[in-house]
Structure formats: structure tokens, C-alpha cells
């Protein structure tokens, strides 16, 4: 089969760690990102494909390269149009490549599933049914009356035998009373957003039930050169609404594996914390920093937060920062280098409202981190003042920055790790830890990592904050030294 990862959204309910520039699936809430976990989980089923938006191209390709998956198997939508167009794009491309008879599995990029063996067993069972022309969903057996998930209602075994059940409809996210009724009645499963189908069959269903989605893709060129034009007219709608809820029935594989969409900080706290233990639960450091996991434990460590007269608090910290909680309970504290969230347990669904307000005030921290991932590596802003700006910049092995010059700023580069070379106005300068290079105003320059380890340096910019004469005098003073 062809396993496919749908990777979209901005994960606003997990702000301030998850932001538009580094959404939930790429954040290191656990020992590695959810996207990487999903890729590894799917690889035994086949080489994964990815459908995502072009804004996530750099993050996606870096993660695929690290996992050994060809980046040619990533499709980048020019704009977000929900899940139905994403699946339609995939089906059209596979059809054009002569893969219309293949079975495809659609899986979210940001879910936590354990163990992999139970997941693989369920998918293989669904694959056999889908090959016969039936759409299959994976339904997760509910462990409590959840109100944050949709449900699939089933009515007995499909064809009277086998593990699959006959699904008779989707049910919207219920209130608590209705959710308890679902559990009591039995036959209801959480809709985990995982679908298995034959490509040719799905094309028929899209054409029948969602022509506003499928018709524009009929004009798609094999090289995808008119993809933006197609997306400008395609209807934005979810796959559930466009297709699944219009079916008279489908098959559901009941699954008993551990599953969470990690859709809120309450869910993160439940996964990383230790239920019933009245002490501070510690998560992992902010995404993008490469910090190690600080495992949850009831045993205090030198880096554990201090708690006085408090209980059932959860802290997702910045590494090497001290935290103290006094006289509080049931709090979730999430800290990053430029934003702090303090929320009551059970209320973290409202974090999205915080992001909406920040966007309304045009606050950059609503969507952007102080660090950024680039094709060549990454950088983090250390300080951004009126008279200077400083960054740490990491260049991956074999990578280099573009050859450029700056009209209104000079830069100081201090190498702190690794080795490479700086090209400055045509001259090549070898660099290693401890080396200092001045990049004068308007000088053409680039840095290249020629080693086998990441090359890291601190950059200090002096530019439009000063007059150009001040910059020139500063450069002359440096030369005299």
C-alpha cells in the first residue's frame, strides 16, 4: 500500500510551543517530533508520501531527509484548502502516474499511537478490505466519554465475519451526556481521521459527492505547473464533510491501541505526566532548541521545579531555568524564550482564543518563533535592540549560506563550533572555533560548512541603527587593533 501523511494546520491550541512557523507536528514534545514518529511508524507499510502546504516545505524536506524518505514523495499545496482537496490532489497525481489501482492509507502527521504493532495489524486488515472497493476507517475504542472527538457509529460485523464493523454514520463532537450515552450503548468509536481506500474508488466518490473539489483537478498538468491555478478555484472543505458523511456506509476497523491527537496542553500533560501523583510534572524544552527530554518523574532532581503547598501542576520548561510554584494546584505552565502560558487544567482548549487575540494585536509571537529553520540549517535571535542585533547561526555539514552583501549593516562573526570557510570579497578564509571574522559594510560574503559536524557561530549586526560614518569608524578601529 501507499501510506500518506497529511501534514497541515498551525496547532494553535498548543501555543506558545506550536506556532505557524513551527507547527505542532514538528515540535519536540517527546523524544522526537510527532512528524518523525509518524514517518517511522508508516515505513514498515511502505515508503511514505506527504501532502502539506508550501509554507512547511523546508521543515518537511529536512524531516524526510533525516528519515531516509525521498523528498520527491512530498506534495506541496500552494495554499491550505482543508483535507478534501489534499486527498483529491494525491489521487489525481497517482492516477496520472498509473497508480490508480493502488490502496492508499491516509494518516495525520501529529498523532501519538502506541504500540506500532497493533497499528500495523489494523492497517493491514483495512488494506485487504479497501482493495475490494470499500472505504475503511480506523476507529479507536473510547477509553472515556470524550467531548473533543467525533465518533463513528457501527452496527455489527461487516459481512457477518472478520474484524471489520459496518459503519452507519459519523457523529459530531458530543456534549458530555451524549458521550456517556455513546459509551453505554457500545458500538461507537473515536474518529481518528485515518482512512484507507483504493485510488480509483476514491476518484469515483469525489466525482460523485464532491464535484466542486474534484472537477478543478481534471485540468491538473502532470508537472503540476498549474497547481496554483487549480487551487484558486477548488472548494475548501474537509474530507469528512465532502465524502465520508455522504456515504451510505463504510467499514471500520476497531482499534484498541493507545491513541491521542495531542490536541491540547491537557492532552500533553496527560501523556507526559503521572496520573495521581501530587507533584510537579516536567515536560521537555521548547521546540527547535534540540534540548533533551526531561522525563516525568515523582522523584525530584536538581533541575525539577520547586513546589510548596501545591499539587497536580505540570511544567513544560525551558532547559536550565528554575521554576517555583507556591500554593497553587492544577496549573499548566508552558514556557518558551519569548512567551509564557499559565492555564488551569481543563481549560487549555481556550489557548486558541489567546492566539486569536495576539493576532488581532499584530503581536509577532502569535505565529513566529525567535528561531527559524532554513534549508541550510537554522538560526536563533539572541537580542534585537535599537543599536544592534545578534543571532546564533548553525550551518549543516555540506551546506552554505547565499553569497550576499548588505548595504546598511556590517557584521561580526565569531565561530564557536565546527569548521568551514568564509568567502569575503573573493578571498577564502578558513575558520574554526575561536575565529573572528568582520564582514564590512557592502562586502560580498558567505560561509560554508566543510566539516562533518554542524558549524555554529554568533553573528552581531551593526547597521541602520548607526549612521554609515559610525560603522566605517568602527571598522577602522577594528583594523588598527
Buried (B, 14 or more C-beta within 10 A) or exposed (E): BBBBBBBBBBBBBBBBBBBBBBBBBBBBBBEBBBBBBBBBBBBEBBEBBBBBBBBBBBBBBBBBEEBEBEEEBBBBBBBBBBBBBBBBBBBBBBBBEEBBEBBBBBBBBBBBBBEBEBBBBBBBBBBBBBBEEBBBBBBBEBEEBBBBBBBBBBEEEBEEEEBBBBBBBBBEEBEEEBBBEBBEEEBBBBBBBBBBBBBBBBBEBBBEBBEBBBBBBEEBEEEBEEBEBBBEEBBBBBBBBBBBEEBEBBBBBBBEBBBBBBBBBBBBBBBBBEEEEEBBBBBBBBBBBEBEBBEBBEEEEEEBBEBEEBBBBBBBBBEEEEBEBEEBBBBBBBBBBBBEBEBEBEEBBEBBEBBEEBEEEEEEBBBBBBBBBBEBBBBBBBEEEEEBBBBBBBBBBEBBBEEEEBEBBBBBBBBEBBBBBBBBEEEEEEBEEEBEBBBBBEBEBBBBBBBEEBBBBBBBBBBEBBEBEEBBEBBEEEEEE
